[in-house]
Amino acid sequence: MSAYLISMGTYVGFFMILALALNLQWGIAGMVNFGIAGFYAMGAYVSGLLVAKLGVPVGLAIPAACVAGWVLGGAVALLSVRLREDFLAIVTLGVGEVIRLIVLNEDQITEGPRGLRIDGRPFGDLIGPELYPLFYLLLVAVCVLITYLVCERIRRAPMGRTLRAIREDDVVAEVLGKNVLMHRVLTFAIGGFFMGLAGALYAHYVQNISPEVFMPVVAMFIWMSVIVGGAGNNRGILIGAGTVMIFLEGTRFIGDFTDVLDAEKMSAMRIILIGFLLIVTLRLRPRGLLPEPKFNVKKT
């Protein structure tokens, strides 16, 4: 049971990093990103391929995956600079699917649906197999903390105030002299950086990645985490990601109490229950469990 809880905590950490990155892009800057699974896959496959195919040390492969996410985020923001809301959502969703289809079909490189085997793990030679799951949980927790501190620093800094102004009305922000394009590209790139980090950590944890893991449903879970936790509030995002992941994993045990539903129906029921959680949250707490704090300007 303790091994399961450690594994579950590790996956919660992946969700938290992805949700914090999305909150920076959408919750604070107002930029819709439905291609989270693509950024997640980019980080996983860049790090995995560098280790498995080129023999690059894990300590270099993970930062390379982060840089790949950074570049992808900046490129997507530049290509969609004139798009807003619905149109940007379609573009990011398309980018995510393109990446998934590439890793699915370029099987000579990525091994396609067979799965890419990754032997390297951070500090795998120094820590025994008995303690390694706990060590990896602590490693992911440190990465979550770093992601949180960076995102919270941005939120509280002048850049955060500029991003919120762009989110509310980018025309007014530009009239006031703010470089809207630069802020959008930088924000999307930073979010992509952390999504790439989450993907790399996931790849070296499971050590066997395949395209079906990076389906668009991943984006749905991360969006739920942000909405449930409270868009714009990084502390709320941590609670939201934990809540969604616990609810997602907890519903696995429903089948132990009933013989009516087979595995396929049980999988659909889990999605329904998570959707019900979102509906209840929006009904009772429209702004999430921890709404975005308001910044009051003191008059002198």
C-alpha positions in Angstrom: 0.0 0.0 0.0 2.8 2.4 0.8 4.4 1.8 -2.6 1.0 2.7 -4.2 0.8 5.9 -2.2 4.3 6.9 -3.2 3.5 6.2 -6.8 0.3 8.2 -6.6 2.1 11.1 -4.9 4.6 11.1 -7.7 1.9 11.3 -10.4 0.2 14.1 -8.4 3.5 15.9 -8.7 3.5 15.6 -12.5 -0.1 17.0 -12.5 0.9 19.9 -10.2 3.8 21.0 -12.5 1.5 20.8 -15.6 -1.3 22.7 -13.8 1.0 25.4 -12.5 2.3 25.9 -16.1 -1.2 26.1 -17.5 -2.2 28.5 -14.7 0.7 30.8 -15.8 -0.4 30.7 -19.4 -4.2 30.9 -19.0 -5.0 31.7 -15.4 -2.7 34.7 -15.2 -2.0 35.7 -18.9 -5.3 34.5 -20.4 -3.7 32.4 -23.2 -5.7 29.2 -23.9 -3.6 26.0 -24.3 -5.3 22.8 -25.1 -2.1 21.2 -26.4 -0.8 20.3 -22.9 -0.4 16.7 -23.9 1.8 17.7 -26.8 4.2 19.7 -24.6 4.1 16.8 -22.1 5.0 14.3 -24.8 7.7 16.7 -26.2 9.5 16.7 -22.8 9.2 12.9 -22.4 10.4 12.0 -25.8 13.2 14.5 -26.1 14.7 13.4 -22.8 13.9 9.7 -23.4 15.4 9.7 -26.9 18.6 11.5 -25.8 19.2 8.9 -23.2 18.0 5.8 -25.0 19.3 6.5 -28.5 22.3 8.9 -28.0 23.5 7.8 -24.6 23.2 11.4 -23.2 23.4 11.5 -19.4 20.1 12.0 -17.6 21.4 15.1 -16.0 21.7 16.7 -19.4 18.7 15.1 -21.1 16.2 16.6 -18.6 17.3 20.2 -19.1 17.3 19.6 -22.8 13.7 18.5 -22.6 12.9 21.7 -20.7 14.6 23.8 -23.4 12.6 21.9 -26.1 9.4 22.8 -24.2 10.6 26.4 -24.0 11.3 26.6 -27.7 8.0 24.9 -28.6 6.0 27.3 -26.4 7.7 30.3 -27.9 7.2 29.1 -31.4 3.5 28.4 -30.8 3.0 31.8 -29.3 4.7 33.5 -32.2 2.8 31.5 -34.9 -0.6 32.3 -33.2 0.2 35.9 -32.2 -3.0 37.2 -33.9 -5.3 34.6 -32.6 -7.4 34.8 -29.5 -9.4 32.4 -27.3 -11.2 29.9 -29.4 -8.8 30.1 -32.4 -5.8 29.8 -30.1 -7.4 26.8 -28.5 -7.8 25.1 -31.8 -4.2 25.8 -32.8 -2.8 24.5 -29.5 -5.0 21.4 -29.7 -3.7 20.8 -33.2 -0.1 21.2 -32.1 -0.6 18.6 -29.4 -2.1 16.1 -31.8 0.6 16.7 -34.4 3.3 15.9 -31.8 1.4 12.8 -30.7 0.9 11.6 -34.3 4.6 12.2 -35.1 5.8 10.0 -32.1 3.2 7.4 -33.1 4.2 7.1 -36.7 7.9 7.7 -36.7 8.4 4.3 -35.1 12.0 4.0 -36.4 13.0 6.7 -34.0 10.4 6.7 -31.3 9.4 3.0 -31.4 5.8 4.1 -32.0 3.1 2.1 -30.2 5.6 -0.5 -29.1 6.9 2.0 -26.5 10.3 3.6 -26.0 12.4 1.8 -23.4 14.5 4.2 -21.2 17.1 2.7 -18.9 18.5 5.9 -17.4 17.2 7.4 -14.2 18.4 10.4 -12.1 21.0 9.1 -9.6 19.9 5.6 -10.4 23.4 4.2 -9.8 23.7 5.8 -6.4 20.3 4.8 -4.8 19.1 1.3 -4.3 15.8 0.0 -5.8 14.1 -0.2 -2.4 14.6 3.5 -1.6 14.4 4.9 -5.2 10.6 5.3 -5.4 10.7 7.5 -2.3 13.7 9.4 -3.6 12.0 10.1 -6.9 8.9 11.3 -5.0 11.2 13.8 -3.2 12.8 14.8 -6.5 9.4 15.5 -8.1 8.4 17.4 -4.9 11.5 19.6 -5.2 10.6 20.3 -8.9 7.0 21.2 -7.9 8.4 23.6 -5.3 10.7 25.2 -7.8 7.9 25.5 -10.3 5.6 27.0 -7.7 8.1 29.5 -6.5 8.9 30.7 -10.1 5.2 31.0 -11.0 4.4 32.7 -7.7 7.3 35.1 -8.2 6.0 36.0 -11.7 2.5 36.5 -10.4 3.6 38.9 -7.7 6.1 40.8 -9.8 5.4 43.7 -12.1 5.4 41.1 -15.0 2.4 39.4 -13.3 0.4 42.7 -13.1 1.2 43.3 -16.8 0.0 39.7 -17.7 -3.2 40.3 -15.8 -3.7 43.6 -17.6 -3.2 41.8 -21.0 -5.6 39.1 -19.9 -8.3 41.6 -19.2 -7.7 43.9 -22.2 -4.6 43.6 -24.3 -5.5 46.7 -26.4 -5.5 48.9 -23.3 -2.3 47.3 -22.0 -0.6 48.0 -25.4 -1.8 51.6 -25.4 -0.2 52.0 -21.9 3.1 51.0 -23.4 3.3 47.3 -22.5 5.0 45.0 -25.0 2.1 42.5 -25.4 3.8 40.3 -27.9 7.0 39.9 -25.8 5.0 39.1 -22.6 2.8 36.5 -24.4 5.7 34.7 -26.1 7.7 34.7 -22.8 4.8 33.4 -20.8 4.0 30.6 -23.2 7.7 29.7 -23.4 8.0 29.5 -19.6 4.9 27.4 -19.4 6.3 25.1 -22.1 9.5 24.9 -20.2 7.8 23.4 -17.1 5.5 21.2 -19.2 8.7 19.8 -20.8 10.1 19.2 -17.3 7.0 17.3 -16.2 7.3 15.1 -19.3 10.9 14.3 -18.7 10.3 13.4 -15.1 7.4 11.2 -16.2 9.6 9.4 -18.8 12.4 8.6 -16.4 9.9 7.5 -13.8 8.0 4.9 -15.9 11.0 4.1 -18.2 8.7 3.1 -21.0 6.7 5.7 -22.8 4.2 5.3 -25.6 1.9 7.7 -27.6 -1.4 6.6 -26.0 -0.3 8.1 -22.7 -0.3 11.6 -24.3 -3.9 11.7 -25.4 -6.0 15.0 -25.3 -7.7 13.7 -22.2 -4.5 14.7 -20.3 -5.3 18.3 -21.1 -8.8 17.8 -19.8 -7.5 16.7 -16.4 -5.1 19.5 -16.2 -7.8 22.1 -17.1 -10.0 20.6 -14.4 -7.2 20.9 -11.9 -6.9 24.7 -12.7 -10.6 25.3 -12.7 -11.2 23.3 -9.5 -8.2 24.9 -7.7 -8.9 28.4 -8.7 -7.4 30.0 -11.9 -4.8 32.6 -11.0 -4.0 31.3 -7.6 -1.0 29.0 -7.5 -1.8 27.6 -4.1 -5.2 26.7 -5.3 -3.7 25.0 -8.3 -1.8 22.6 -6.0 -5.0 21.8 -4.2 -6.9 21.4 -7.5 -4.3 19.1 -9.0 -4.2 16.9 -5.9 -8.0 16.8 -5.7 -8.4 15.8 -9.3 -5.7 13.2 -9.2 -7.0 11.7 -5.9 -10.5 11.5 -7.4 -9.2 10.0 -10.6 -7.2 7.3 -8.8 -9.9 6.8 -6.1 -12.5 5.9 -8.6 -10.4 2.9 -9.7 -11.6 1.0 -6.7 -15.3 1.4 -7.5 -15.1 -1.8 -9.5 -14.2 -3.7 -6.3 -17.6 -3.0 -4.8 -19.8 -3.9 -7.8 -19.9 -6.6 -10.6 -22.3 -4.6 -12.7 -19.8 -2.6 -14.7 -17.0 -4.2 -16.8 -13.6 -2.5 -17.3 -14.7 -0.5 -20.3 -17.8 0.9 -18.6 -15.9 1.5 -15.4 -13.4 3.7 -17.4 -16.3 5.7 -18.8 -17.9 6.0 -15.4 -14.7 7.4 -13.9 -14.7 10.2 -16.5 -18.3 10.9 -15.7 -17.6 11.2 -12.0 -14.7 13.6 -12.6 -17.0 15.7 -14.8 -19.5 15.6 -12.0 -16.8 16.9 -9.6 -16.2 19.8 -12.0 -19.9 20.7 -12.3 -20.3 20.6 -8.5 -17.2 22.8 -8.0 -18.4 25.3 -10.5 -21.9 25.3 -8.9 -20.7 25.8 -5.4 -17.4 27.6 -6.0 -17.5 29.2 -9.4 -14.0 30.7 -9.0 -12.5 27.5 -7.6 -11.6 26.3 -4.1 -9.0 29.2 -3.7 -10.0 32.1 -6.0 -7.4 34.4 -7.4 -6.6 37.1 -4.8 -7.4 40.6 -5.6 -4.7 43.2 -5.7 -5.8 46.4 -4.1 -4.0 49.6 -4.9 -3.5 51.8 -1.9 -4.6 55.4 -2.5 -2.3 58.1 -1.2 
